[in-house]
Amino acid sequence: MSAFKSPFKMGSIELPNNIFYAPLAGCSDYPYRKMTSKYQPGLICCEMVKMDALMRNDPNTFHMLDYDKTMHPISGQLCGSKPAMAGPAARIIEELGFDTVDLNCGCPVDKVTKDGSGSGMLKNPQLIGEVISNMVAAVKIPVTVKIRAGWDETQLNAPLITRIAEEAGAVAICIHGRTRKQGYKGPANWDYIKECKDVARTIKIIGNGDVIDGPSAERMFQHTNCDAVLVARGTMGQPWIVEDIIRYLCGGPEIARTFEERRQVFYEHFLHTVDYHHSRRVAIEMRRVGCWYFKKAAGTRAFREAISRADDPEFVRELILNFPAGDIQDSDSGSEEECCGEE
Ligand SMILES: Cc1cc2nc3c(=O)[nH]c(=O)nc-3n(C[C@H](O)[C@H](O)[C@H](O)COP(=O)(O)O)c2cc1C
């Protein structure tokens, strides 16, 4: 039986399916979310925001939480380790109209972990429980948490945290099958996700790490018995990936994505960027996003060089619409490392 579920119940809400799109700092911004929600993943997420920035009414932080009604169901993700702030910050997410609120316990960046936030929380499982309890007490929307396998290979405590999160009232926990020490390098180890599923009673387990297409989503479900999968880097430049995964899991024929279709979707992403950002910002954003759409293509460098000279949206529009397909061929020769930033 397929692990695909539609609808998918998570706590008090019903989501359209159990294939989710991840929070991606610096990437899952408004235009990305406009673009990806069109393909109807079970849940999408904003970039993480800091609890203390919300509490001091930082306008840029509120700006990161902009969304429109086409983007539901949508999750807001909080980063912070102070239990006293967790409830009020979660309430702000709820009052803004988000469908769920998530706690980030995975961000590996030093400036985040040094105050004990992000993956720094993995060193203090009891604190994770306290923060989640306060969020749960403050809101009616479901509370979820996103963790890694552990801080490093000597502290693999994801199953313990799963039990603590469940006790604290979280309805789901997403496990990224890498340690903080690994960052994003090497393959994700899905055994850690399976161990969490084995100890979970009521909490839903969301498997994350290296799900990039239908076959890898199926293997994630089979290997871990997880309830849902979360796709992160696989969504970049492939906002349609949920359709491909669902088609594969349900045994339908593969959907071929031609170069011209990629161009059209990239152009749509450009239009959303023009709608949302000031014109000076559009070209900068498109340098980053264009690379995603053609990252698996020979000829990417020439395209990127051209787009990196762009400083006005009209030049970018021309380039996207007229860049000759013959110069960009689908292949696996592109380097993802060159394109993707990290948390
Ligand atoms: C550029 C980038 C930004 C990310 N930002 C966040 C974030 O804001 N919150 C979070 O919980 N995880 C974040 N992550 C981690 C991803 O959500 C995901 O856990 C990780 O990339 C593994 O999944 P993947 O193998 O499908 O990419 C980020 C990852 C990348 C590459």
The ligand as an SDF file (V2000), in Angstrom:
LIG
                    3D

 31 33  0  0  0  0  0  0  0  0999 V2000
   19.6550   27.0730    2.1000 C   0  0  0  0  0  0  0  0  0  0  0  0
   19.0370   26.2750    3.2230 C   0  0  0  0  0  0  0  0  0  0  0  0
   18.2600   26.9290    4.1660 C   0  0  0  0  0  0  0  0  0  0  0  0
   17.6470   26.2070    5.2060 C   0  0  0  0  0  0  0  0  0  0  0  0
   16.8590   26.8690    6.1170 N   0  0  0  0  0  0  0  0  0  0  0  0
   16.2090   26.1840    7.0870 C   0  0  0  0  0  0  0  0  0  0  0  0
   15.3270   26.8380    7.9910 C   0  0  0  0  0  0  0  0  0  0  0  0
   15.0970   28.0620    7.9400 O   0  0  0  0  0  0  0  0  0  0  0  0
   14.7290   26.0740    8.9480 N   0  0  0  0  0  0  0  0  0  0  0  0
   14.9560   24.7210    9.0480 C   0  0  0  0  0  0  0  0  0  0  0  0
   14.3770   24.0760    9.9240 O   0  0  0  0  0  0  0  0  0  0  0  0
   15.7560   24.0720    8.1930 N   0  0  0  0  0  0  0  0  0  0  0  0
   16.3720   24.7660    7.2100 C   0  0  0  0  0  0  0  0  0  0  0  0
   17.1850   24.0970    6.3170 N   0  0  0  0  0  0  0  0  0  0  0  0
   17.2990   22.6360    6.3920 C   0  0  0  0  0  0  0  0  0  0  0  0
   16.2870   21.9730    5.4390 C   0  0  0  0  0  0  0  0  0  0  0  0
   14.9640   22.3020    5.7940 O   0  0  0  0  0  0  0  0  0  0  0  0
   16.4540   20.4350    5.4330 C   0  0  0  0  0  0  0  0  0  0  0  0
   16.3020   19.9700    6.7520 O   0  0  0  0  0  0  0  0  0  0  0  0
   17.8080   19.9890    4.9050 C   0  0  0  0  0  0  0  0  0  0  0  0
   18.1930   20.7320    3.7640 O   0  0  0  0  0  0  0  0  0  0  0  0
   17.7960   18.4970    4.5400 C   0  0  0  0  0  0  0  0  0  0  0  0
   16.8250   18.2200    3.5730 O   0  0  0  0  0  0  0  0  0  0  0  0
   17.2090   17.9720    2.0060 P   0  0  0  0  0  0  0  0  0  0  0  0
   18.2400   16.8610    1.9740 O   0  0  0  0  0  0  0  0  0  0  0  0
   15.8890   17.6040    1.3710 O   0  0  0  0  0  0  0  0  0  0  0  0
   17.7790   19.2510    1.4940 O   0  0  0  0  0  0  0  0  0  0  0  0
   17.8380   24.7960    5.3000 C   0  0  0  0  0  0  0  0  0  0  0  0
   18.6150   24.1500    4.3380 C   0  0  0  0  0  0  0  0  0  0  0  0
   19.2190   24.8560    3.3150 C   0  0  0  0  0  0  0  0  0  0  0  0
   20.0400   24.1220    2.2780 C   0  0  0  0  0  0  0  0  0  0  0  0
  1  2  1  0
  2  3  1  0
  2 30  2  0
  3  4  2  0
  4  5  1  0
  4 28  1  0
  5  6  2  0
  6  7  1  0
  6 13  1  0
  7  8  2  0
  7  9  1  0
  9 10  1  0
 10 11  2  0
 10 12  1  0
 12 13  2  0
 13 14  1  0
 14 15  1  0
 14 28  1  0
 15 16  1  0
 16 17  1  0
 16 18  1  0
 18 19  1  0
 18 20  1  0
 20 21  1  0
 20 22  1  0
 22 23  1  0
 23 24  1  0
 24 25  2  0
 24 26  1  0
 24 27  1  0
 28 29  2  0
 29 30  1  0
 30 31  1  0
M  END
$$$$
